[in-house]
Amino acid sequence: MKKSIDPNSLIWWFWLLTLLFILAALMGWNPGYYLVMLMSLVQVFYFFRKEKNLMAFPTQIRLVYLLFTLSGFWPAGRFYFFLVLFLGTMMVTFFGRCSIAMVLKRMPWNKNREIRLN
């Protein structure tokens, strides 16, 4: 798998910051959970503004990701959900692979849509 690091991309920085906040949360810094949720919300707004459509593929990805991050409000399960988010976000940040995108592209409403991450 080829590395895909692009420090010139704002979107790459969104994912890197999210990854760092997830790591901080998993290491016991509770505000990290809320910062991950905030970063996810920022991405949803950013892509909604950029795409002008909630059904645009990049916006869909961020909406689903935001829904997963909301597990941070559930103290009993957030560590496990965020561990999975950590692995997925690491794949997006460093390898450009997104499991959410792979599932969403198979949904019926995306049949005739352009499939892209950003």
N, CA, C and O atoms as a GROMACS GRO file, in nm:
protein
  472
    1MET      N    1   0.084  -0.117   0.000
    1MET     CA    2   0.000   0.000   0.000
    1MET      C    3   0.089   0.124   0.000
    1MET      O    4   0.181   0.136   0.081
    2LYS      N    5   0.060   0.214  -0.090
    2LYS     CA    6   0.142   0.335  -0.107
    2LYS      C    7   0.096   0.445  -0.011
    2LYS      O    8  -0.023   0.469   0.006
    3LYS      N    9   0.192   0.512   0.051
    3LYS     CA   10   0.159   0.623   0.139
    3LYS      C   11   0.104   0.739   0.058
    3LYS      O   12   0.144   0.762  -0.056
    4SER      N   13   0.011   0.813   0.119
    4SER     CA   14  -0.054   0.925   0.052
    4SER      C   15  -0.057   1.045   0.146
    4SER      O   16  -0.163   1.081   0.197
    5ILE      N   17   0.058   1.106   0.169
    5ILE     CA   18   0.069   1.220   0.260
    5ILE      C   19   0.078   1.346   0.176
    5ILE      O   20   0.163   1.359   0.088
    6ASP      N   21  -0.013   1.443   0.206
    6ASP     CA   22  -0.017   1.567   0.128
    6ASP      C   23  -0.031   1.687   0.220
    6ASP      O   24  -0.142   1.736   0.241
    7PRO      N   25   0.080   1.736   0.276
    7PRO     CA   26   0.073   1.850   0.368
    7PRO      C   27   0.025   1.979   0.304
    7PRO      O   28  -0.002   2.076   0.375
    8ASN      N   29   0.013   1.984   0.173
    8ASN     CA   30  -0.038   2.102   0.106
    8ASN      C   31  -0.191   2.104   0.098
    8ASN      O   32  -0.250   2.202   0.051
    9SER      N   33  -0.254   1.997   0.144
    9SER     CA   34  -0.399   1.985   0.136
    9SER      C   35  -0.464   2.014   0.271
    9SER      O   36  -0.427   1.954   0.372
   10LEU      N   37  -0.559   2.106   0.272
   10LEU     CA   38  -0.633   2.137   0.394
   10LEU      C   39  -0.707   2.013   0.445
   10LEU      O   40  -0.715   1.990   0.566
   11ILE      N   41  -0.760   1.935   0.355
   11ILE     CA   42  -0.835   1.815   0.392
   11ILE      C   43  -0.744   1.715   0.462
   11ILE      O   44  -0.786   1.651   0.558
   12TRP      N   45  -0.621   1.701   0.415
   12TRP     CA   46  -0.526   1.612   0.481
   12TRP      C   47  -0.503   1.660   0.624
   12TRP      O   48  -0.494   1.577   0.715
   13TRP      N   49  -0.492   1.790   0.647
   13TRP     CA   50  -0.473   1.845   0.781
   13TRP      C   51  -0.595   1.820   0.870
   13TRP      O   52  -0.581   1.794   0.989
   14PHE      N   53  -0.715   1.828   0.811
   14PHE     CA   54  -0.835   1.793   0.888
   14PHE      C   55  -0.823   1.652   0.944
   14PHE      O   56  -0.848   1.628   1.062
   15TRP      N   57  -0.784   1.559   0.855
   15TRP     CA   58  -0.774   1.420   0.898
   15TRP      C   59  -0.660   1.400   0.997
   15TRP      O   60  -0.674   1.323   1.092
   16LEU      N   61  -0.548   1.466   0.977
   16LEU     CA   62  -0.435   1.452   1.070
   16LEU      C   63  -0.472   1.503   1.209
   16LEU      O   64  -0.443   1.437   1.308
   17LEU      N   65  -0.534   1.620   1.216
   17LEU     CA   66  -0.577   1.672   1.346
   17LEU      C   67  -0.677   1.579   1.413
   17LEU      O   68  -0.670   1.554   1.534
   18THR      N   69  -0.771   1.529   1.335
   18THR     CA   70  -0.869   1.434   1.389
   18THR      C   71  -0.798   1.312   1.444
   18THR      O   72  -0.831   1.265   1.553
   19LEU      N   73  -0.701   1.261   1.370
   19LEU     CA   74  -0.625   1.144   1.415
   19LEU      C   75  -0.552   1.172   1.546
   19LEU      O   76  -0.551   1.088   1.636
   20LEU      N   77  -0.492   1.288   1.557
   20LEU     CA   78  -0.420   1.324   1.680
   20LEU      C   79  -0.515   1.338   1.799
   20LEU      O   80  -0.482   1.297   1.910
   21PHE      N   81  -0.633   1.395   1.776
   21PHE     CA   82  -0.731   1.407   1.884
   21PHE      C   83  -0.785   1.270   1.925
   21PHE      O   84  -0.810   1.246   2.044
   22ILE      N   85  -0.803   1.180   1.829
   22ILE     CA   86  -0.847   1.044   1.862
   22ILE      C   87  -0.740   0.976   1.948
   22ILE      O   88  -0.772   0.913   2.049
   23LEU      N   89  -0.616   0.989   1.908
   23LEU     CA   90  -0.506   0.928   1.984
   23LEU      C   91  -0.502   0.984   2.127
   23LEU      O   92  -0.486   0.908   2.222
   24ALA      N   93  -0.517   1.116   2.141
   24ALA     CA   94  -0.517   1.178   2.274
   24ALA      C   95  -0.633   1.124   2.358
   24ALA      O   96  -0.617   1.096   2.477
   25ALA      N   97  -0.750   1.110   2.296
   25ALA     CA   98  -0.867   1.056   2.367
   25ALA      C   99  -0.842   0.913   2.412
   25ALA      O  100  -0.872   0.878   2.527
   26LEU      N  101  -0.788   0.831   2.324
   26LEU     CA  102  -0.762   0.692   2.358
   26LEU      C  103  -0.656   0.678   2.469
   26LEU      O  104  -0.654   0.580   2.542
   27MET      N  105  -0.570   0.779   2.478
   27MET     CA  106  -0.467   0.777   2.583
   27MET      C  107  -0.519   0.834   2.715
   27MET      O  108  -0.443   0.845   2.812
   28GLY      N  109  -0.649   0.870   2.720
   28GLY     CA  110  -0.707   0.912   2.845
   28GLY      C  111  -0.744   1.058   2.858
   28GLY      O  112  -0.797   1.100   2.961
   29TRP      N  113  -0.717   1.138   2.755
   29TRP     CA  114  -0.751   1.280   2.761
   29TRP      C  115  -0.894   1.297   2.710
   29TRP      O  116  -0.917   1.305   2.590
   30ASN      N  117  -0.990   1.302   2.803
   30ASN     CA  118  -1.133   1.304   2.767
   30ASN      C  119  -1.174   1.418   2.674
   30ASN      O  120  -1.259   1.395   2.588
   31PRO      N  121  -1.118   1.540   2.685
   31PRO     CA  122  -1.157   1.644   2.588
   31PRO      C  123  -1.128   1.603   2.442
   31PRO      O  124  -1.188   1.658   2.350
   32GLY      N  125  -1.039   1.508   2.423
   32GLY     CA  126  -1.009   1.462   2.287
   32GLY      C  127  -1.131   1.408   2.216
   32GLY      O  128  -1.146   1.428   2.095
   33TYR      N  129  -1.220   1.340   2.289
   33TYR     CA  130  -1.342   1.287   2.227
   33TYR      C  131  -1.426   1.400   2.168
   33TYR      O  132  -1.477   1.391   2.057
   34TYR      N  133  -1.438   1.507   2.245
   34TYR     CA  134  -1.521   1.619   2.202
   34TYR      C  135  -1.455   1.698   2.089
   34TYR      O  136  -1.523   1.752   2.002
   35LEU      N  137  -1.323   1.704   2.090
   35LEU     CA  138  -1.251   1.772   1.981
   35LEU      C  139  -1.262   1.693   1.850
   35LEU      O  140  -1.267   1.752   1.742
   36VAL      N  141  -1.267   1.560   1.860
   36VAL     CA  142  -1.288   1.478   1.740
   36VAL      C  143  -1.427   1.506   1.683
   36VAL      O  144  -1.444   1.521   1.562
   37MET      N  145  -1.526   1.513   1.771
   37MET     CA  146  -1.662   1.545   1.725
   37MET      C  147  -1.666   1.683   1.660
   37MET      O  148  -1.729   1.702   1.556
   38LEU      N  149  -1.598   1.778   1.721
   38LEU     CA  150  -1.593   1.914   1.666
   38LEU      C  151  -1.524   1.916   1.530
   38LEU      O  152  -1.574   1.980   1.436
   39MET      N  153  -1.411   1.848   1.518
   39MET     CA  154  -1.341   1.841   1.389
   39MET      C  155  -1.430   1.777   1.282
   39MET      O  156  -1.429   1.820   1.167
   40SER      N  157  -1.505   1.676   1.321
   40SER     CA  158  -1.595   1.610   1.225
   40SER      C  159  -1.706   1.705   1.182
   40SER      O  160  -1.742   1.709   1.064
   41LEU      N  161  -1.760   1.780   1.276
   41LEU     CA  162  -1.863   1.877   1.243
   41LEU      C  163  -1.809   1.986   1.151
   41LEU      O  164  -1.877   2.029   1.057
   42VAL      N  165  -1.688   2.030   1.176
   42VAL     CA  166  -1.623   2.131   1.090
   42VAL      C  167  -1.609   2.076   0.948
   42VAL      O  168  -1.634   2.148   0.851
   43GLN      N  169  -1.570   1.949   0.936
   43GLN     CA  170  -1.556   1.891   0.802
   43GLN      C  171  -1.691   1.883   0.730
   43GLN      O  172  -1.698   1.908   0.610
   44VAL      N  173  -1.797   1.848   0.804
   44VAL     CA  174  -1.931   1.843   0.742
   44VAL      C  175  -1.967   1.980   0.688
   44VAL      O  176  -2.011   1.993   0.574
   45PHE      N  177  -1.950   2.084   0.770
   45PHE     CA  178  -1.982   2.219   0.725
   45PHE      C  179  -1.894   2.263   0.609
   45PHE      O  180  -1.940   2.325   0.513
   46TYR      N  181  -1.766   2.230   0.617
   46TYR     CA  182  -1.672   2.266   0.510
   46TYR      C  183  -1.717   2.204   0.377
   46TYR      O  184  -1.723   2.273   0.275
   47PHE      N  185  -1.747   2.075   0.379
   47PHE     CA  186  -1.784   2.008   0.254
   47PHE      C  187  -1.924   2.045   0.208
   47PHE      O  188  -1.950   2.050   0.088
   48PHE      N  189  -2.014   2.072   0.302
   48PHE     CA  190  -2.147   2.117   0.261
   48PHE      C  191  -2.135   2.253   0.191
   48PHE      O  192  -2.200   2.277   0.090
   49ARG      N  193  -2.053   2.340   0.247
   49ARG     CA  194  -2.033   2.471   0.184
   49ARG      C  195  -1.964   2.458   0.047
   49ARG      O  196  -2.000   2.527  -0.048
   50LYS      N  197  -1.867   2.371   0.040
   50LYS     CA  198  -1.791   2.351  -0.085
   50LYS      C  199  -1.878   2.286  -0.192
   50LYS      O  200  -1.876   2.327  -0.308
   51GLU      N  201  -1.953   2.182  -0.154
   51GLU     CA  202  -2.031   2.104  -0.251
   51GLU      C  203  -2.172   2.158  -0.272
   51GLU      O  204  -2.235   2.130  -0.374
   52LYS      N  205  -2.223   2.234  -0.175
   52LYS     CA  206  -2.358   2.291  -0.180
   52LYS      C  207  -2.466   2.182  -0.184
   52LYS      O  208  -2.576   2.204  -0.236
   53ASN      N  209  -2.434   2.065  -0.128
   53ASN     CA  210  -2.529   1.953  -0.132
   53ASN      C  211  -2.492   1.851  -0.025
   53ASN      O  212  -2.378   1.804  -0.021
   54LEU      N  213  -2.587   1.818   0.061
   54LEU     CA  214  -2.561   1.716   0.163
   54LEU      C  215  -2.543   1.577   0.102
   54LEU      O  216  -2.480   1.490   0.163
   55MET      N  217  -2.597   1.556  -0.017
   55MET     CA  218  -2.585   1.425  -0.081
   55MET      C  219  -2.460   1.411  -0.166
   55MET      O  220  -2.437   1.306  -0.226
   56ALA      N  221  -2.378   1.515  -0.174
   56ALA     CA  222  -2.250   1.502  -0.245
   56ALA      C  223  -2.167   1.397  -0.173
   56ALA      O  224  -2.168   1.390  -0.050
   57PHE      N  225  -2.098   1.317  -0.247
   57PHE     CA  226  -2.027   1.203  -0.189
   57PHE      C  227  -1.930   1.242  -0.077
   57PHE      O  228  -1.933   1.178   0.028
   58PRO      N  229  -1.845   1.344  -0.095
   58PRO     CA  230  -1.754   1.381   0.014
   58PRO      C  231  -1.829   1.426   0.141
   58PRO      O  232  -1.782   1.402   0.253
   59THR      N  233  -1.944   1.489   0.124
   59THR     CA  234  -2.023   1.531   0.239
   59THR      C  235  -2.086   1.411   0.308
   59THR      O  236  -2.091   1.405   0.431
   60GLN      N  237  -2.132   1.314   0.230
   60GLN     CA  238  -2.188   1.192   0.289
   60GLN      C  239  -2.086   1.122   0.379
   60GLN      O  240  -2.118   1.076   0.488
   61ILE      N  241  -1.963   1.114   0.331
   61ILE     CA  242  -1.857   1.049   0.409
   61ILE      C  243  -1.842   1.118   0.544
   61ILE      O  244  -1.835   1.053   0.648
   62ARG      N  245  -1.837   1.250   0.541
   62ARG     CA  246  -1.817   1.326   0.666
   62ARG      C  247  -1.938   1.315   0.758
   62ARG      O  248  -1.922   1.315   0.880
   63LEU      N  249  -2.058   1.306   0.702
   63LEU     CA  250  -2.177   1.289   0.785
   63LEU      C  251  -2.176   1.155   0.857
   63LEU      O  252  -2.205   1.148   0.977
   64VAL      N  253  -2.143   1.049   0.786
   64VAL     CA  254  -2.136   0.916   0.848
   64VAL      C  255  -2.026   0.915   0.954
   64VAL      O  256  -2.045   0.860   1.063
   65TYR      N  257  -1.912   0.974   0.923
   65TYR     CA  258  -1.802   0.980   1.019
   65TYR      C  259  -1.846   1.057   1.144
   65TYR      O  260  -1.816   1.015   1.256
   66LEU      N  261  -1.916   1.169   1.125
   66LEU     CA  262  -1.967   1.246   1.239
   66LEU      C  263  -2.059   1.161   1.325
   66LEU      O  264  -2.050   1.165   1.448
   67LEU      N  265  -2.146   1.084   1.262
   67LEU     CA  266  -2.235   0.996   1.339
   67LEU      C  267  -2.156   0.897   1.423
   67LEU      O  268  -2.193   0.870   1.538
   68PHE      N  269  -2.050   0.842   1.368
   68PHE     CA  270  -1.965   0.750   1.445
   68PHE      C  271  -1.898   0.822   1.562
   68PHE      O  272  -1.886   0.766   1.671
   69THR      N  273  -1.854   0.945   1.540
   69THR     CA  274  -1.785   1.017   1.648
   69THR      C  275  -1.878   1.049   1.764
   69THR      O  276  -1.832   1.066   1.876
   70LEU      N  277  -2.007   1.056   1.737
   70LEU     CA  278  -2.102   1.086   1.844
   70LEU      C  279  -2.105   0.977   1.952
   70LEU      O  280  -2.160   0.997   2.060
   71SER      N  281  -2.045   0.862   1.922
   71SER     CA  282  -2.032   0.757   2.025
   71SER      C  283  -1.946   0.806   2.141
   71SER      O  284  -1.946   0.746   2.248
   72GLY      N  285  -1.872   0.915   2.121
   72GLY     CA  286  -1.792   0.973   2.228
   72GLY      C  287  -1.876   1.023   2.344
   72GLY      O  288  -1.824   1.045   2.453
   73PHE      N  289  -2.007   1.043   2.322
   73PHE     CA  290  -2.096   1.083   2.430
   73PHE      C  291  -2.132   0.965   2.521
   73PHE      O  292  -2.186   0.985   2.630
   74TRP      N  293  -2.102   0.844   2.477
   74TRP     CA  294  -2.135   0.724   2.554
   74TRP      C  295  -2.008   0.672   2.620
   74TRP      O  296  -1.932   0.599   2.557
   75PRO      N  297  -1.982   0.709   2.745
   75PRO     CA  298  -1.856   0.675   2.811
   75PRO      C  299  -1.823   0.525   2.811
   75PRO      O  300  -1.706   0.488   2.800
   76ALA      N  301  -1.924   0.439   2.822
   76ALA     CA  302  -1.897   0.295   2.830
   76ALA      C  303  -1.845   0.236   2.699
   76ALA      O  304  -1.772   0.137   2.702
   77GLY      N  305  -1.881   0.294   2.586
   77GLY     CA  306  -1.842   0.235   2.458
   77GLY      C  307  -1.748   0.317   2.374
   77GLY      O  308  -1.700   0.270   2.271
   78ARG      N  309  -1.722   0.440   2.417
   78ARG     CA  310  -1.646   0.529   2.328
   78ARG      C  311  -1.505   0.482   2.300
   78ARG      O  312  -1.455   0.504   2.190
   79PHE      N  313  -1.439   0.418   2.395
   79PHE     CA  314  -1.302   0.373   2.371
   79PHE      C  315  -1.299   0.277   2.251
   79PHE      O  316  -1.212   0.289   2.165
   80TYR      N  317  -1.393   0.182   2.246
   80TYR     CA  318  -1.393   0.081   2.140
   80TYR      C  319  -1.431   0.142   2.005
   80TYR      O  320  -1.371   0.109   1.902
   81PHE      N  321  -1.531   0.229   2.005
   81PHE     CA  322  -1.568   0.297   1.880
   81PHE      C  323  -1.452   0.382   1.830
   81PHE      O  324  -1.423   0.384   1.710
   82PHE      N  325  -1.387   0.453   1.921
   82PHE     CA  326  -1.279   0.542   1.880
   82PHE      C  327  -1.154   0.464   1.840
   82PHE      O  328  -1.073   0.514   1.761
   83LEU      N  329  -1.137   0.344   1.891
   83LEU     CA  330  -1.026   0.260   1.846
   83LEU      C  331  -1.046   0.224   1.698
   83LEU      O  332  -0.952   0.227   1.620
   84VAL      N  333  -1.169   0.191   1.661
   84VAL     CA  334  -1.201   0.162   1.520
   84VAL      C  335  -1.185   0.289   1.436
   84VAL      O  336  -1.131   0.285   1.326
   85LEU      N  337  -1.233   0.403   1.489
   85LEU     CA  338  -1.216   0.530   1.418
   85LEU      C  339  -1.068   0.564   1.400
   85LEU      O  340  -1.029   0.617   1.296
   86PHE      N  341  -0.988   0.533   1.500
   86PHE     CA  342  -0.844   0.559   1.490
   86PHE      C  343  -0.784   0.483   1.373
   86PHE      O  344  -0.710   0.540   1.293
   87LEU      N  345  -0.816   0.355   1.363
   87LEU     CA  346  -0.761   0.273   1.254
   87LEU      C  347  -0.808   0.324   1.118
   87LEU      O  348  -0.729   0.334   1.024
   88GLY      N  349  -0.938   0.355   1.108
   88GLY     CA  350  -0.991   0.405   0.981
   88GLY      C  351  -0.934   0.540   0.943
   88GLY      O  352  -0.903   0.565   0.826
   89THR      N  353  -0.920   0.628   1.042
   89THR     CA  354  -0.866   0.762   1.014
   89THR      C  355  -0.719   0.755   0.977
   89THR      O  356  -0.672   0.833   0.895
   90MET      N  357  -0.648   0.661   1.037
   90MET     CA  358  -0.507   0.642   1.000
   90MET      C  359  -0.497   0.598   0.853
   90MET      O  360  -0.408   0.643   0.780
   91MET      N  361  -0.587   0.512   0.811
   91MET     CA  362  -0.586   0.467   0.671
   91MET      C  363  -0.616   0.584   0.576
   91MET      O  364  -0.554   0.595   0.470
   92VAL      N  365  -0.709   0.671   0.613
   92VAL     CA  366  -0.741   0.787   0.528
   92VAL      C  367  -0.624   0.884   0.526
   92VAL      O  368  -0.585   0.932   0.420
   93THR      N  369  -0.569   0.913   0.644
   93THR     CA  370  -0.463   1.014   0.656
   93THR      C  371  -0.335   0.974   0.584
   93THR      O  372  -0.274   1.056   0.516
   94PHE      N  373  -0.295   0.849   0.597
   94PHE     CA  374  -0.165   0.809   0.544
   94PHE      C  375  -0.169   0.726   0.417
   94PHE      O  376  -0.067   0.713   0.348
   95PHE      N  377  -0.286   0.670   0.384
   95PHE     CA  378  -0.291   0.584   0.266
   95PHE      C  379  -0.403   0.619   0.168
   95PHE      O  380  -0.414   0.558   0.061
   96GLY      N  381  -0.486   0.718   0.203
   96GLY     CA  382  -0.593   0.759   0.113
   96GLY      C  383  -0.701   0.656   0.093
   96GLY      O  384  -0.771   0.659  -0.008
   97ARG      N  385  -0.717   0.564   0.186
   97ARG     CA  386  -0.819   0.458   0.178
   97ARG      C  387  -0.926   0.486   0.283
   97ARG      O  388  -0.894   0.514   0.398
   98CYS      N  389  -1.054   0.478   0.244
   98CYS     CA  390  -1.163   0.508   0.336
   98CYS      C  391  -1.269   0.398   0.330
   98CYS      O  392  -1.333   0.378   0.227
   99SER      N  393  -1.286   0.328   0.441
   99SER     CA  394  -1.384   0.219   0.445
   99SER      C  395  -1.526   0.273   0.436
   99SER      O  396  -1.613   0.207   0.379
  100ILE      N  397  -1.552   0.391   0.491
  100ILE     CA  398  -1.685   0.450   0.481
  100ILE      C  399  -1.717   0.477   0.333
  100ILE      O  400  -1.829   0.450   0.288
  101ALA      N  401  -1.622   0.530   0.259
  101ALA     CA  402  -1.643   0.557   0.116
  101ALA      C  403  -1.670   0.428   0.040
  101ALA      O  404  -1.754   0.426  -0.051
  102MET      N  405  -1.600   0.322   0.075
  102MET     CA  406  -1.620   0.194   0.005
  102MET      C  407  -1.762   0.141   0.026
  102MET      O  408  -1.821   0.084  -0.066
  103VAL      N  409  -1.816   0.160   0.146
  103VAL     CA  410  -1.954   0.116   0.173
  103VAL      C  411  -2.053   0.210   0.105
  103VAL      O  412  -2.148   0.164   0.041
  104LEU      N  413  -2.032   0.340   0.119
  104LEU     CA  414  -2.127   0.438   0.063
  104LEU      C  415  -2.138   0.429  -0.090
  104LEU      O  416  -2.245   0.452  -0.145
  105LYS      N  417  -2.030   0.396  -0.157
  105LYS     CA  418  -2.037   0.391  -0.303
  105LYS      C  419  -2.125   0.277  -0.353
  105LYS      O  420  -2.163   0.274  -0.470
  106ARG      N  421  -2.158   0.184  -0.264
  106ARG     CA  422  -2.245   0.073  -0.301
  106ARG      C  423  -2.392   0.099  -0.268
  106ARG      O  424  -2.479   0.017  -0.298
  107MET      N  425  -2.420   0.212  -0.207
  107MET     CA  426  -2.558   0.245  -0.172
  107MET      C  427  -2.635   0.286  -0.297
  107MET      O  428  -2.579   0.348  -0.388
  108PRO      N  429  -2.763   0.251  -0.303
  108PRO     CA  430  -2.842   0.278  -0.424
  108PRO      C  431  -2.847   0.425  -0.463
  108PRO      O  432  -2.849   0.456  -0.582
  109TRP      N  433  -2.848   0.515  -0.369
  109TRP     CA  434  -2.857   0.658  -0.402
  109TRP      C  435  -2.726   0.712  -0.460
  109TRP      O  436  -2.723   0.824  -0.512
  110ASN      N  437  -2.619   0.635  -0.454
  110ASN     CA  438  -2.491   0.678  -0.511
  110ASN      C  439  -2.461   0.610  -0.644
  110ASN      O  440  -2.351   0.622  -0.697
  111LYS      N  441  -2.557   0.541  -0.698
  111LYS     CA  442  -2.536   0.465  -0.821
  111LYS      C  443  -2.482   0.550  -0.936
  111LYS      O  444  -2.392   0.507  -1.007
  112ASN      N  445  -2.536   0.670  -0.953
  112ASN     CA  446  -2.494   0.755  -1.065
  112ASN      C  447  -2.414   0.877  -1.020
  112ASN      O  448  -2.408   0.977  -1.091
  113ARG      N  449  -2.354   0.869  -0.905
  113ARG     CA  450  -2.276   0.981  -0.850
  113ARG      C  451  -2.127   0.962  -0.874
  113ARG      O  452  -2.075   0.851  -0.886
  114GLU      N  453  -2.062   1.076  -0.882
  114GLU     CA  454  -1.915   1.074  -0.888
  114GLU      C  455  -1.863   1.034  -0.750
  114GLU      O  456  -1.902   1.092  -0.649
  115ILE      N  457  -1.776   0.937  -0.747
  115ILE     CA  458  -1.722   0.885  -0.621
  115ILE      C  459  -1.584   0.943  -0.600
  115ILE      O  460  -1.491   0.914  -0.676
  116ARG      N  461  -1.570   1.027  -0.495
  116ARG     CA  462  -1.439   1.087  -0.463
  116ARG      C  463  -1.435   1.120  -0.314
  116ARG      O  464  -1.539   1.137  -0.251
  117LEU      N  465  -1.315   1.129  -0.260
  117LEU     CA  466  -1.298   1.158  -0.118
  117LEU      C  467  -1.298   1.307  -0.088
  117LEU      O  468  -1.342   1.348   0.019
  118ASN      N  469  -1.250   1.389  -0.182
  118ASN     CA  470  -1.245   1.533  -0.155
  118ASN      C  471  -1.284   1.615  -0.277
  118ASN      O  472  -1.284   1.738  -0.270
   0.00000   0.00000   0.00000
